[in-house]
Each structure stands twice: as structure tokens, then as C-alpha cells.
Amino acid sequence: MLCLIIVINLFDTTFWNEVINFKALQEYGVIRPDDLKLFKIIDDVDKAFEYITGQLKKLYLGSER
């Protein structure tokens, strides 16, 4: 059975940390600490592209490619 976890990529750390207090959500038990791994906040477009394409290659092409 394949378990696919989708990571949500958010652009602009300053914006997202101001709009959503991820740490408070965790502290109040709204989300689990592991849920924070479902969010990837990136400030650089090239790094975001590298991360997304790297994850797609890993998931769908295997680690040998």
C-alpha cells in the first residue's frame, strides 16, 4: 500500500509566520508536532522549484535517478 503525504509549499516566511501562528496551533493541541512537517515554507523561488522537483523525482522516479 502506497502512502502519499502531500507537503504544502508556502512562499514567504515572513508573511506566513505573521498570518498563521504554527507554533501556537501546536501548543494548543490543534495540530500535532508532526503535522508541522506537512508545511514547507520557502523564501526563494529557485529553492522552491528544487525542493518540489526533487520530491517528485524521489517519489515517482526512485532515488537512483
C-alpha positions in Angstrom: 0.0 0.0 0.0 1.4 3.4 -1.0 1.0 6.2 1.5 1.4 9.5 -0.1 1.9 12.6 2.1 1.4 15.9 0.4 3.6 18.7 1.7 2.1 22.1 1.3 4.7 24.6 0.0 4.2 28.2 1.2 6.2 31.1 -0.2 7.4 33.9 2.0 8.3 33.0 5.6 7.5 36.5 7.0 4.0 36.5 5.6 3.0 33.0 6.7 4.5 33.3 10.2 2.5 36.5 10.6 -0.7 35.2 9.2 -0.7 31.7 10.8 1.0 31.0 14.2 2.0 27.4 13.6 3.8 27.1 17.0 0.6 28.3 18.8 -1.5 25.8 16.9 0.8 23.1 18.1 0.9 24.3 21.7 -2.9 24.4 21.9 -3.1 20.9 20.5 -4.9 22.0 17.3 -2.2 20.2 15.3 0.4 17.6 16.3 4.1 18.4 16.2 4.5 16.0 13.2 1.9 18.0 11.3 4.3 20.9 11.1 6.4 18.7 8.7 3.5 18.9 6.2 4.4 22.6 5.6 7.5 23.7 3.8 8.0 27.5 3.9 10.5 28.8 1.4 11.6 32.3 0.5 13.5 31.6 -2.7 11.7 30.6 -5.9 14.7 28.6 -7.2 14.9 26.7 -3.9 11.1 26.0 -4.0 11.5 24.7 -7.5 14.4 22.4 -6.5 12.5 21.1 -3.5 9.3 20.4 -5.4 11.1 18.7 -8.4 13.4 16.8 -6.0 10.4 15.4 -4.1 8.6 14.4 -7.4 11.8 12.7 -8.6 12.2 10.9 -5.3 8.6 9.7 -5.2 8.0 8.9 -8.9 11.4 8.2 -10.4 13.1 6.5 -7.5 16.2 7.6 -5.6 18.6 6.1 -8.3 17.7 8.8 -10.8 
